[in-house]
Amino acid sequence: MSKLNPAAVKKIEKICMRYQGEKTPLMMILSDIQKEYGYIPLEVQEIVSEHTNLPVAEIYGVVTFYSFFSLTPKGKYIIGVCLGTACYVKGSQNVIDKFSEILGIMPGETTQDGLFTLDALRCIGACGIAPAVSINGKVYPKVSLDSVNKIVSEYRGKE
């Protein structure tokens, strides 16, 4: 979406119009855009600004504050490694380091092929099965260093 085509602009404007009667529509608009495109770059924020009369700086602040919004495209498979206390104590830092090594990316980055994004998460509520990893909503319990390669291979095999 680096250069917005007229169809994309029209779709974003339609999303904005959908919430015209709402008192505070920004979160709903951004959420719909994030679902539709996978990220919310500055040029999209400018369109939202025009339709909501909110300053771009305020919209940018919301997009960068909430972790479920992104300024850059995410991979097809979003790998979230929990670094909450229980998971961290059980070795999740080593697990995220192993994913990073295998994928060749750091947390917060996406592989060049667009397949994987690696994210460090705070507690995901899976303390009893620590260390836990989430991939597109599927939770992997008690992830060991040995299982990381197998997990990545499982998703690469789907392509």
C-alpha positions, 0 to 999 in steps of 0.5 A: 500500500506504499502508493495508495491507488484510488480504489484503496483511498475509496475503501479507506474513505468508506471505512471512515464514513461507516463511523460518521455518526459515532462520538469517538470513531477513531479506534473503530476506523483504525481497527477496520483499516488494520484488519483490511490492510494489515498496517496503517501507514502515514498516508492512510492516517492523513486520509483518516485525519481529513475525515475525522478532523483529528490531527495526524499527530493524534492519530499517529499517537494512537497507532503507535501506542497500541501494539495491535496497530502497525505502521509497517506490513506484518508477515503472514504468520505473526509469531508472538513469544510471551516474555511475561514473568512466568514464561520468562522464568521458564526460558522464553528469552532463549525461545525468542532468541532461537526464533530470531536466529532461525528467521534472521530477524529481530523482534518487531521485524518481518522476514523479507519473504513476508512470511513471518513477523516476530513479536515479543509479547507481555503476558498472554495469560498462558502462565500454566503452559509457560513458555508459550508462543502464539502464532496467528492465535494458535498457542503453543505450550511449553515451547522448548528450544528444540521445538522452535525449528519444527514450528517454523518448518511447519509454517514454511511447509504450508507455503 
